[in-house]
C-alpha cells in the first residue's frame, strides 16, 4: 500500500502582525512564493513534477485574494502547468492542506504535492474578509438565537469551565517563551527557517531569519501586570462565571508568516532519489461546540488515537497550537499527557500564530524535533474557529 511521506518542510521566521513588523513590507504572495521556492530549491526537484499546490489562508481578501496559492506559484517561477488552490479551515487551514495533500497521495490522485500556508496579519487584519457583509444567515441565527462569541471569550469560558486561574495561564505562557528562547539560542529552528529578504525604510536589505515574537525576558510577574483583553460588561452579565484571565501575554500574538511541506508517495521519493523525513500515519478532523469553539482538539485527538491504534504514551512529542493558554493546558489534562512533551520548543504564545500558515509551520517544528531527539511518533492538533479541529500523527523515518 502506498504511503504519503514528507520529503521536506520549511517555514519563514515570524514577524509581528502589525505595521512596523519585520514582514509587513513583504507582500503575502511574495512571502508564500519565497517559501515554496525555497522548498523546491532545498530538495532539488523540478517544480514541473508538482501535481498541485494546496495553500491555507484565512483572510482571503485584499492582498490575499484571488487564489493566493496560484498567484504564489506563478510568482515563484513554477511552470504555468502547476495548478494551485486556496482553502480555509480557519486556524487549521494549512494543517488541512497537509491532510488533503497526503490523502490525495494515498488515493493515487497525486504523486507530488505541496501543502503550504500564509497569513500577513499586518497587511490583511483578521476578520477583514467579513467587512461589509454578514457571514451568517437567518437559519443559522435560528439555531443560535443568543449568538456566539469571539475566540477570546471562548478561551475565557474554557478557563472558567476547567477552573484555570490566572497564575496557571501566565505560568504556561512564560514557559512557552522560555522554551522558544532556549531553542532559538541553541539553533534548533535553523533547519526549518528559510530567509526572507526585507527592505528597511532607508532602502537597505537584510534577511529575516529570527522569530520576532519571542520575548526571552518574559516572567510570570510581568505577565501578571497585564489587563484582560476581552472584558465586556454585557458579556460579564451573560457569563458571570468568567474570571477575565485572558490577556495579551497568555494569547498568541498577531503574526505574519508562511510555511510549506513537500509531500509525495514513498515510491515517487525513491524514484527521484529523495530521502523522506517522515510518514503520515493517521488523520482526523472533528466538529465541536461553536460557543466553546476551541475544544475540538479533544474529540479530534480521541479520533486520531483510536484510528492509529496508539496510546498517548506512545507519542514522543505533541504540538498543540497555543492560540490561547487554556487550550493546550486543557488538552494536556484531558489526556494525562506528559507536559515535557507538550510544545517542547515553545508554541504560538511565543512563536506566533500566522493563522493560515500555522499548520505546516508546526509540522516543520515537529519533524525537526523528532529528528533531533530520535523520537518516532509526533501528534499535532489545532483548534479552529467555528468549533472544529484537525489532528494527525506522523512517524519519523
C-alpha positions as CSV (number, residue, x, y, z in Angstrom):
1,X,0.0,0.0,0.0
2,X,1.3,3.5,-0.9
3,X,2.3,5.7,2.0
4,X,2.4,9.5,2.0
5,X,5.7,11.0,3.1
6,X,7.2,14.4,4.0
7,X,10.4,15.0,2.0
8,X,11.0,18.4,3.5
9,X,9.1,21.1,5.4
10,X,10.1,24.7,6.0
11,X,8.8,28.0,7.3
12,X,9.7,31.6,7.5
13,X,10.7,33.2,10.7
14,X,7.6,35.1,12.1
15,X,7.1,38.8,12.1
16,X,4.8,40.9,14.3
17,X,1.5,41.1,12.6
18,X,1.1,44.9,12.6
19,X,2.6,47.8,10.7
20,X,6.3,48.0,11.5
21,X,6.6,44.3,12.0
22,X,9.6,42.6,10.3
23,X,7.5,41.2,7.4
24,X,4.9,44.0,7.0
25,X,6.7,45.3,3.9
26,X,6.6,41.8,2.2
27,X,3.5,41.1,0.1
28,X,1.9,37.9,1.2
29,X,2.2,36.5,-2.3
30,X,5.9,37.1,-2.2
31,X,6.1,35.6,1.3
32,X,4.5,32.4,0.1
33,X,6.3,32.3,-3.2
34,X,9.7,32.7,-1.3
35,X,8.8,29.8,0.9
36,X,7.7,27.3,-1.8
37,X,10.6,28.3,-4.0
38,X,13.0,27.6,-1.1
39,X,11.3,24.2,-0.6
40,X,11.9,23.0,-4.2
41,X,15.4,24.5,-4.2
42,X,16.4,22.7,-1.0
43,X,15.2,19.4,-2.4
44,X,16.4,19.9,-5.9
45,X,13.2,18.7,-7.5
46,X,11.9,20.1,-10.8
47,X,8.8,22.1,-9.9
48,X,7.2,20.8,-13.1
49,X,6.7,17.4,-11.3
50,X,4.4,19.0,-8.7
51,X,0.8,17.9,-9.3
52,X,-0.8,20.5,-7.2
53,X,-0.2,23.2,-4.5
54,X,-2.7,23.5,-1.7
55,X,-2.4,26.6,0.5
56,X,-4.2,27.6,3.7
57,X,-5.1,31.2,4.1
58,X,-7.9,32.6,6.4
59,X,-8.4,36.2,5.4
60,X,-8.8,35.7,1.6
61,X,-9.4,39.4,0.8
62,X,-7.2,42.3,-0.4
63,X,-3.6,41.3,-0.8
64,X,-4.6,37.7,-0.1
65,X,-7.5,37.4,-2.5
66,X,-8.0,35.9,-6.0
67,X,-6.5,32.4,-5.0
68,X,-3.2,33.4,-3.4
69,X,-1.9,29.9,-3.9
70,X,-2.0,30.2,-7.7
71,X,-0.5,33.7,-7.5
72,X,2.3,32.5,-5.3
73,X,3.1,29.5,-7.6
74,X,3.4,31.9,-10.6
75,X,5.4,34.4,-8.6
76,X,7.8,31.6,-7.5
77,X,8.6,30.9,-11.2
78,X,6.9,27.5,-11.3
79,X,5.8,26.3,-14.7
80,X,2.3,27.5,-15.6
81,X,1.3,23.9,-15.8
82,X,1.4,23.6,-11.9
83,X,-2.1,24.3,-10.5
84,X,-2.9,25.6,-7.0
85,X,-5.9,26.2,-4.8
86,X,-6.5,28.1,-1.5
87,X,-8.5,26.6,1.4
88,X,-9.9,28.0,4.7
89,X,-10.4,25.8,7.7
90,X,-9.7,28.8,9.9
91,X,-6.6,28.4,12.1
92,X,-6.0,24.8,10.9
93,X,-6.0,25.8,7.2
94,X,-2.5,24.6,6.3
95,X,-2.8,21.5,8.5
96,X,-5.9,20.7,6.5
97,X,-3.9,21.4,3.4
98,X,-1.3,18.8,4.5
99,X,-4.2,16.3,5.2
100,X,-5.7,16.9,1.7
101,X,-2.3,16.6,0.1
102,X,-1.4,13.4,1.9
103,X,-4.8,11.9,1.3
104,X,-4.5,12.7,-2.4
105,X,-1.3,10.8,-2.5
106,X,-2.9,7.9,-0.6
107,X,-5.8,7.9,-3.0
108,X,-3.5,7.8,-6.1
109,X,-4.6,11.3,-7.3
110,X,-1.2,12.8,-6.7
111,X,2.4,11.7,-6.9
112,X,3.9,15.0,-5.7
113,X,2.1,17.9,-4.0
114,X,3.0,20.9,-1.9
115,X,0.9,21.8,1.2
116,X,1.5,25.3,2.5
117,X,0.0,28.3,4.1
118,X,0.4,32.1,4.5
119,X,-1.0,34.9,6.5
120,X,0.0,38.5,6.6
121,X,-2.0,39.8,9.6
122,X,-0.2,43.1,9.4
123,X,-1.5,43.8,5.9
124,X,-4.8,41.9,6.0
125,X,-6.2,42.2,9.5
126,X,-8.1,39.3,11.0
127,X,-11.8,39.5,10.2
128,X,-11.3,41.9,7.2
129,X,-12.8,39.3,4.9
130,X,-16.1,39.8,6.6
131,X,-16.1,43.6,6.4
132,X,-19.3,44.9,4.8
133,X,-21.1,41.6,4.8
134,X,-23.0,39.1,7.0
135,X,-21.3,35.7,7.1
136,X,-24.4,34.2,8.9
137,X,-28.0,33.8,7.9
138,X,-31.5,33.5,9.4
139,X,-31.3,29.7,9.6
140,X,-28.0,30.0,11.5
141,X,-29.4,32.6,13.8
142,X,-32.4,30.5,14.4
143,X,-30.2,27.7,15.8
144,X,-28.1,30.1,17.9
145,X,-30.5,32.9,18.9
146,X,-28.3,34.2,21.6
147,X,-25.4,34.4,19.2
148,X,-21.9,33.1,19.5
149,X,-18.8,34.9,20.8
150,X,-15.3,35.6,19.7
151,X,-12.4,33.2,20.3
152,X,-11.1,35.3,23.2
153,X,-14.4,34.9,25.1
154,X,-14.4,31.2,24.2
155,X,-10.9,31.0,25.8
156,X,-12.4,32.7,28.9
157,X,-15.2,30.2,29.0
158,X,-12.8,27.3,28.8
159,X,-10.6,28.7,31.6
160,X,-13.8,29.0,33.7
161,X,-15.1,25.5,33.0
162,X,-11.8,23.8,33.7
163,X,-11.2,26.1,36.7
164,X,-7.9,27.5,35.4
165,X,-6.7,30.6,37.3
166,X,-4.7,33.5,36.0
167,X,-1.4,32.2,37.5
168,X,-1.7,28.9,35.8
169,X,-2.3,30.6,32.4
170,X,0.6,33.0,32.9
171,X,3.0,30.3,34.1
172,X,2.2,28.3,30.9
173,X,2.8,31.4,28.8
174,X,6.1,32.2,30.4
175,X,7.2,28.6,29.9
176,X,6.4,28.9,26.2
177,X,8.7,31.9,25.8
178,X,11.4,30.3,27.8
179,X,11.3,27.1,25.7
180,X,11.2,29.0,22.5
181,X,14.1,31.3,23.5
182,X,16.2,28.4,24.6
183,X,15.5,26.5,21.3
184,X,16.3,29.6,19.2
185,X,19.6,30.2,21.2
186,X,20.6,26.6,20.5
187,X,19.9,27.0,16.8
188,X,17.1,24.5,16.9
189,X,15.0,26.4,14.4
190,X,17.8,26.9,11.9
191,X,17.0,23.9,9.7
192,X,13.3,24.8,9.3
193,X,13.6,28.6,8.7
194,X,14.1,29.9,5.2
195,X,15.3,33.5,4.8
196,X,13.0,36.3,3.6
197,X,14.5,39.4,2.1
198,X,13.2,42.5,3.8
199,X,13.8,46.2,2.9
200,X,14.2,48.8,5.6
201,X,12.9,52.4,5.4
202,X,16.3,53.6,4.4
203,X,16.4,51.2,1.4
204,X,18.8,48.7,2.8
205,X,18.0,45.0,2.6
206,X,18.5,42.1,5.0
207,X,17.5,38.5,5.6
208,X,14.8,37.9,8.2
209,X,15.6,34.6,9.9
210,X,14.6,35.2,13.6
211,X,11.2,34.8,15.1
212,X,10.2,38.4,16.1
213,X,7.6,37.5,18.7
214,X,9.8,35.5,21.2
215,X,10.4,37.5,24.4
216,X,13.2,35.8,26.4
217,X,12.7,38.2,29.3
218,X,9.1,37.1,29.9
219,X,8.3,36.4,33.6
220,X,5.1,35.4,35.4
221,X,5.4,38.5,37.5
222,X,5.5,40.7,34.3
223,X,2.6,38.9,32.8
224,X,0.5,39.4,35.9
225,X,0.6,43.1,35.3
226,X,-1.3,42.8,32.0
227,X,-5.0,43.6,31.8
228,X,-7.8,41.5,30.4
229,X,-8.0,41.7,26.6
230,X,-11.7,40.9,26.2
231,X,-13.6,42.3,29.2
232,X,-17.1,43.4,28.2
233,X,-19.8,44.4,30.7
234,X,-22.6,42.9,28.7
235,X,-20.8,39.6,28.3
236,X,-19.9,39.7,32.0
237,X,-23.7,39.6,32.7
238,X,-24.3,36.8,30.2
239,X,-21.4,34.7,31.5
240,X,-20.9,35.5,35.2
241,X,-18.6,32.5,35.6
242,X,-15.8,34.2,33.5
243,X,-12.8,35.4,35.5
244,X,-11.4,37.6,32.7
245,X,-8.0,36.0,32.8
246,X,-7.1,36.1,29.1
247,X,-4.5,38.8,28.3
248,X,-2.1,39.7,25.5
249,X,0.5,37.8,27.5
250,X,-1.2,34.4,27.5
251,X,-2.6,34.6,24.0
252,X,-0.9,34.2,20.7
253,X,0.2,37.5,19.1
254,X,-0.9,38.7,15.7
255,X,1.7,37.4,13.3
256,X,2.9,37.3,9.7
257,X,4.5,34.2,8.2
258,X,4.4,31.3,5.6
259,X,5.3,27.6,5.6
260,X,5.3,24.7,3.2
261,X,5.8,20.9,3.0
262,X,6.8,18.8,0.1
263,X,4.6,15.6,0.2
264,X,4.7,12.6,-2.2
265,X,4.4,8.9,-2.3
266,X,7.2,6.8,-0.9
267,X,7.7,5.3,-4.4
268,X,8.0,8.7,-6.1
269,X,10.5,9.8,-3.5
270,X,12.6,6.7,-4.2
271,X,12.3,7.3,-8.0
272,X,13.5,10.9,-7.5
273,X,16.4,9.8,-5.3
274,X,14.9,11.7,-2.3
275,X,15.1,10.6,1.4
276,X,11.7,11.1,3.2
277,X,11.9,12.6,6.6
278,X,8.6,11.4,8.0
279,X,5.5,9.4,7.1
280,X,1.8,10.4,7.6
281,X,0.4,7.8,10.0
282,X,-3.2,8.9,10.8
283,X,-5.6,11.8,10.3
284,X,-8.8,13.1,12.0
285,X,-11.0,16.1,11.9
286,X,-13.8,16.9,14.3
287,X,-16.5,19.5,14.9
288,X,-17.3,20.8,18.4
289,X,-19.5,23.3,20.2
290,X,-19.1,26.6,18.3
291,X,-19.6,28.6,21.6
292,X,-16.6,27.0,23.3
293,X,-15.1,26.7,19.8
294,X,-11.5,25.8,20.9
295,X,-12.2,22.4,22.5
296,X,-12.4,20.5,19.2
297,X,-8.8,19.3,19.8
298,X,-10.2,16.9,22.4
299,X,-12.5,14.8,20.1
300,X,-10.1,15.2,17.2
301,X,-7.3,13.7,19.3
302,X,-9.6,10.9,20.6
303,X,-10.4,10.0,17.0
304,X,-6.8,10.1,15.7
305,X,-5.6,8.0,18.6
306,X,-8.4,5.4,18.2
307,X,-7.7,5.2,14.4
308,X,-4.0,4.9,14.9
309,X,-4.0,2.1,17.5
310,X,-1.6,4.1,19.5
311,X,-1.9,5.5,23.1
312,X,-0.9,9.0,24.2
313,X,2.1,7.4,25.9
314,X,3.3,6.1,22.5
315,X,3.7,9.6,21.2
316,X,7.1,11.3,21.6
317,X,6.0,14.9,21.1
318,X,2.8,16.8,21.0
319,X,2.3,20.1,19.1
320,X,-1.0,21.6,20.3
321,X,-1.4,25.1,18.9
322,X,-1.3,27.8,21.6
323,X,-4.0,30.1,20.3
324,X,-4.7,30.8,24.0
325,X,-3.0,29.3,27.1
326,X,-6.2,27.4,28.2
327,X,-6.3,25.3,25.0
328,X,-3.1,23.2,25.4
329,X,-3.5,23.1,29.2
330,X,-7.0,21.6,29.0
331,X,-5.8,19.2,26.3
332,X,-2.9,18.1,28.4
333,X,-5.1,17.5,31.4
334,X,-7.8,15.6,29.5
335,X,-5.3,13.1,28.1
336,X,-2.9,13.0,31.0
337,X,-0.2,13.8,28.6
338,X,3.4,14.4,29.7
339,X,3.9,18.2,29.9
340,X,7.5,17.8,29.0
341,X,6.4,16.5,25.6
342,X,3.9,19.3,25.0
343,X,5.2,22.0,22.7
344,X,8.8,21.3,23.8
345,X,10.3,24.1,21.7
346,X,7.6,26.6,22.8
347,X,4.4,27.4,21.0
348,X,2.4,30.1,19.4
349,X,2.2,32.3,22.5
350,X,6.0,32.8,21.9
351,X,6.5,31.9,18.3
352,X,3.4,33.5,16.8
353,X,0.2,32.2,15.1
354,X,0.1,33.4,11.4
355,X,-3.4,31.8,11.0
356,X,-3.3,30.1,7.6
357,X,0.4,29.3,7.9
358,X,0.4,27.8,11.4
359,X,-0.4,24.1,10.4
360,X,2.6,23.5,8.2
361,X,4.6,25.8,10.5
362,X,4.0,23.5,13.5
363,X,4.7,20.5,11.2
364,X,8.2,21.9,10.4
365,X,9.0,22.2,14.1
366,X,7.6,18.8,14.9
367,X,9.6,17.0,12.2
368,X,12.8,18.7,13.3
369,X,12.2,18.0,17.0
370,X,11.6,14.3,16.3
371,X,14.8,14.1,14.3
372,X,16.9,15.9,16.9
373,X,15.6,13.7,19.8
374,X,15.3,10.4,18.0
375,X,11.5,10.3,18.7
376,X,9.3,8.1,16.5
377,X,5.8,9.5,16.7
378,X,4.5,13.1,16.8
379,X,0.9,14.3,17.3
380,X,-0.2,17.7,16.0
381,X,-3.6,19.2,16.7
382,X,-5.1,22.7,16.2
383,X,-8.3,24.3,17.4
384,X,-10.3,26.2,14.7
385,X,-12.9,29.0,14.5
386,X,-16.5,27.8,14.3
387,X,-15.8,24.8,16.6
388,X,-13.5,22.4,14.6
389,X,-10.1,20.8,14.9
390,X,-7.6,18.8,13.0
391,X,-5.4,16.1,14.4
392,X,-2.7,14.0,12.8
393,X,0.1,11.6,13.8
394,X,3.3,11.4,11.9
395,X,6.1,8.9,12.1
396,X,9.8,9.9,11.7
397,X,11.7,7.9,9.2
